[in-house]
Amino acid sequence: MKQMKKPNRYAAPLVITGITVAVLAKAYQLIFKKAAKAPTPRDHAHQSDTDKAEST
C-alpha cells in the first residue's frame, strides 16, 4: 500500500487562514454594512421629533 503524503507544513495553515479571513470579511460586509444603512425605529422617531421642533 502507498503511504499518504504529509500535508505541507506551511501551505496548509496559510490556506486555512486565507479562507477564514475571507469568510469573516464577507460576514462583516453582510451584517454591519446593511445595519449601518438601515435606520432604526429609534433614529427615525428622533429625526421626526427634530423636524417638528425646527418647523415651529
N, C-alpha and C positions, 0 to 999 in steps of 0.2 A: 504494500500500500504506500501511496505517496504521502509524505508528511505535509501538513499545512504550513504555509509560509507565515512567519511572524509579521504582524502589521508594522508599518513604518513607525519608528519611534517619534518622529517629528511631524510627519504629514497628517496623521490621523487626528491629533489634538487640534491642529490648525483648521482642518476641515470642520470638525465639530464646533469649534469656536466661531467660525465664519457662519455656519448655519444658525447657531444660536443668536448671534448678533443680528442677522438678517430677520429672524422671526421676531425678536424683541423690537427692532426698529419698525417693522410693519405694524405690530400691535400698538406701539406708541402713536403711530400716524392714525390708525383707525379709532383709537379710544380718545386721545387727548385733542387731536386736531378737530374732530367732529364736536367734541364737548365745548371747545372754545368758540366755535361758530354758532352753535345753538344757544340762544338766550334762555336763561332760566326764568320761570314764572316770577321769581322774586325780583330779578333785574327788570323785567317788563313792568311790574307794578311800581317799582321805584321810578322808572322812566316816565310813566304816565302821571305820577304824582308831581314830578318835577315840571312836566309840561303844563299841568294845571296851574301850578304856582306861578310860572312865568307868564301865563296868559292873563292873570288877574292884576 
